[in-house]
Amino acid sequence: MDQFDLNDNVIKRLGLETLPEAERVKMLEQVTDIVIERLMLRLMENLPDDDVTAANALVGQPEELIAFLSGKVADLGTLLDEEIAAVKMELFAAVGEPEIKV
């Protein structure tokens, strides 16, 4: 799925279409930060201390962090997908089911 489709899906599902663009971007950045933090916590349980230190040094640089972790964790993409799905489910549960317009 295209990243833009994913973002649109989340925005629509949460009922945020009417927010100004800057606020939608900020909200999506915050959701991304949550996903990355959760993924990092999950990975830290299994990485050696040296790798944890190196990963922590890259936290403010998401592209470099993902590249580093990709070399250390074989199933990083699967773990990332699992965290994205979990965060989306929690967000969607918090807003409830959308109204069906007739």
GIPE-V309366 format. One record per run of one state. SS is the DSSP state (hx for helix, st for strand, lp for the rest). FROM is the first residue (numbers start at 1). TO is the last residue. Records with the same first field share a line. If there is no record, write none. Layout:
SS: FROM-TO ; FROM-TO
//
This chain:
lp: 1-2 ; 14-20 ; 45-48 ; 58-61 ; 73-75 ; 96-102
hx: 3-13 ; 21-44 ; 49-57 ; 62-72 ; 76-95
//
